Amino acid sequence: MNDQSTQTSRRVPLSLLPPRDWRAAARDLDRDGVIRLAGALTPDALAKVEAAVNDSLAHPTPGARRFYPGSSATFFEDRGQRHADLARRTGMDTMLAALWGEDRFWYLGEQLFLKEGGQSRRTPWHQDTSYLRMKGAQLVACWISLDPLPREHCLEFVRGSHRGVLFNGSAFADDDETAPLYKHSPLPRLPDIQARRRDFDIVAWDVTPGDIIVFHLGTLHGGAGTVEGMRRRTISMRFLGPDVHFDGGVRDVRGEKAGNDEALAGVYADLSDGDPFPTAHLAEI
């Protein structure tokens, strides 16, 4: 989907956004693979994000999924490319330009999550690049919670892991969070991070609506579950810059497709390892 609507208005000037040392933020993101931009969204921008998320929750796509049928707990997940305009209307594109020193980049799409009504399992540790076929420094998600979250219920990250090993994807199995997505793959199996938390440099934050967590899609991350009486509405908006290239490394030696590879199979078809990632199907921000 190539939506040109994001190019019809000018970017919000950096001077109108909450002040920040953007050079330091860019350095930290490059080193750690994740940063928290506290109070990055103005009240008006946050209201725009909340309105967009609530509209999506009320009008899910055909691919939306609801977990725990018959349970008091709700775990809803949806994805699409419906909210590229939010980047321009909230100043998020200005923030990315400041972090990357880059004027041109593209919107890859969003994931929305709603957890409420009871206890829900945590999201297993994984890297998004295991499911995508992309590599490069300019490959991030902007994760926003519309509800205040204490650190123990926030998204968690293994600091610096975007510079390390690319692991097999998680199959999100109920009985084994490290169960591999690609059954015949040279990619190493995910370590059991949750069982060996002290062996990893795990970082998370108390988050307040208006904060943005920016992370490289190769960073190992996992999401805590929810408890009775808790509500967690989050959106993860993904972007890529011109330094992103096609990752032609083998995911599965038998050529099996899994994860997001299936949806992007037509995009990948004629690419070789290292080719610039095609953007004609994406919204330029």
N, C-alpha and C positions, 0 to 999 in steps of 0.2 A: 504494500500500500504506500503510494507516494503522495502524501498530503502536503500541499504547498501552503496551507493556511498559516503555518508558523513563520513564513517569510513576509507576511503582509504588514507586520508591525515591527518597529525598531526594538532593539533590546533595551531593557531597563538599564540605565547607567549604573556602573558599579558604585558610584558615589551615593546613590539612593538606597543601596542595600545596607544592612547592618555592617558596621566596620569590622575588618578582620585583616590579619597579616596573611595575605594570600600566598606570598612567597613561601612562608613557613608551612602553610597548609599543603601546598604542592609538594614540598620536600617530604613532609610526613607521609603523605599518600603514596609517594613513590617508594619510600623506605618500608612502610608498614603494611601497605595494601589496603588500609582502611583509616578513615578519620571521622570524627564527629564534628559537624558544623553546628555548634550550639546556637539556637535562636536565628538560624539562617533565613527562615521564612517570616516575613512581616505578617501581622494579623490579617491583612487583606489577602496576601498570598496563601496563607494557611486556609482561609475560608474558601478560596477557589479550589484548593486541593480537596478539601472535605466535601464540597459540593460535587466534584467530579467522581470521587470514590463512592459517595452515597448513591449517585445516579447509576454507577456501574453495578453496585450491589442490588439495586432495584431492577436493573435491566441486564442480567447476565448474558454472556455470549453462549452459543450452543455448546461450547466446550467446557463450560464451568463445571466444577466438581464439588460435591458435598460429601464429606466423610462422616462416619459414625451414624449411618441411618438408624432411626429408632432410638437414638440416645438423646439425653438432655443436652449434651454438648454439641455445639455447632462448629464445624471446621469447613469453611468455604474457601475455594481457590479459583481464580479466574485469570485469564491473560488475554492480551490483545495489543492493538496499536491504535487505541482510541484517544489517547491523551497526550499526543505530541505537543498540542498547543499549550499545555500546562507549563512546559519548560519556558516558553516565551512570556506567558502571562504572569508567571511568578518570579521571574528573574533567575530561574535555575540555569538557563543557558548562559547568562552573564557569569554566574559562578563557575561553570565548567570552562568558559573561555579564560577566566582568571587562573584556574588551576592548570590548564593545559597550555596556555599561551597560544591558543589556536582559535581561529575564527569560524572554521567550517567543521561541523560534526553532524551526526545523524541519530535519529531516535530508533532504537531497536525494538522497543515495546515495553509493556508493563505487566506486572503480576500483582494481583490484589488478593489479600487474605483477610478473612474474618474468623476470629476464634472467640466464642462466648458461650455462656450457659452451663458450663461444667468443665471438668478436667479434660484436657486434650494432650495428646502425646507431643513431645518435642519434634521438631523437624531435624532429621538426621544430618550429621556433618557431611558436607559435600563441597565441590567446586563447580561453579556454573560452566566453566570452560570444558568440563568433562562431557557436557551435553551439547555444547556448541562446537563449532569448528573454526575458532578464531584465536588469534594471538596478537599481542601488541600491548603497549602501555596504556593507550587511550581506549580503554574498554572497562566501563564502570557501571555500577548501579547506584542510584540515589534512593535510599530506603527511608521512608517517612512513616512514623506512627502517629495516628490521629488521637491516640489515647496515651496518657502518661504511663510509663512503664518503669518499674524498678529494674536495676541491673539484672537480677536473677530471671527476669522474664523478657529480657531484650535479646535481639539477635547477637550471637557471639562469633568471634573471629580468632583464627590463629594468626598472630601477627607475623608478617613477612612471608607467609606461605605462598603468595602469588609468585615468588621468585624461586620456589622449590619444585618438588615433584608434581607432575600431573597424575592424579590417581584415577582409577576406574570410578565411574559414577555409582552412587548408591541406588539400589533398586527400591529403596524405601520400604523394605520388607518389615512386617510387624515384629518378627522374631529375631531379626539380625540387621542392625543399621548399617553394617559394612557389606552386606550381601551385594555382589557386583551386578551392575546393570548390564554390562557387556560380558557375555558368558564365555567368550573365546578371545580374550583380549590380552595383548602384551602389557597393558597398563596395570600397575600394581594395585592390589586391593587396598581400599581405604583402611587406615589404622583405626583402632577402636579408641577414638579420642575421648569419648565420654567415660570410658572405663579407666583411662590413664591421663586424666586431666592435668595432673601435676607434671607430666612430661612435656606439656605444650604451653607456649606463651599465649594464653587465651586472654582476650580483651573484650570488654563490653562496658556499657554505660547506663546510668539512669537517664532516661530520655523524657523530654517534655515536648508536647505538640509545638511544632515550629523548628525543632531540630532536624537536621538531615545527616544521616550516616552515608558517606560515600565510600564504596569499596570496589576494588578491582575484582572482576568476575573470576579470576583465578585464585582468590583468597578462600581458604577453607573456612566455612561458616556453617552454623546450625542455629536453629531457633528454639528457645525454651517453650515448653507447653504452657497452658493456662490452668488456672485453678477455679474452683467454684466462685461465682459472682464476678468474675473478671471479664472484661471485653477488650479485644485487641483488633483494631482495624489498621491495616498497613498497606502501603503501596510501594512497590519497588520499580523504579523507572530506569531503563537501561539505555546507555548511549555508547556510541563508538566514534572514534576520530580517524583521520586519514592514515595513521600509522598502523592500523589494524589490517592484518593479512590472513589469508586462508591457512588454516592448520591442516595440512594433508597427512599428518601422522595417523597411523592405523588405530582405530578404536576397537574393531573386532575383526579378527583374521578371516572369519567366514563371511564378512561383508554384511552382517546383520545390522539393521537400523534400529535405533532406540532413542528415547528422549526427544529432544528438539531436532535431531537429525532428520526425522521423518518429515517434519513440517518444512524444512529448508532443503530437502533433497534436490529440488529443481534448481536452487541457487548454487548448490555445491557441484552439480553434475559435471561442468566443464572446467573446473578449477584445478590448478596444480599447487602444490605446497609453496607458500610464499607469495602467491598472487595477491594483489590488493583486493580486499574484500569488496564485492560489488554492493553498491548503495542505491542503484536505480529504483529498487523496490521500497526504499526507506524514506522517511520524511527528513529533509534537511532542516536543522534547527538553527 
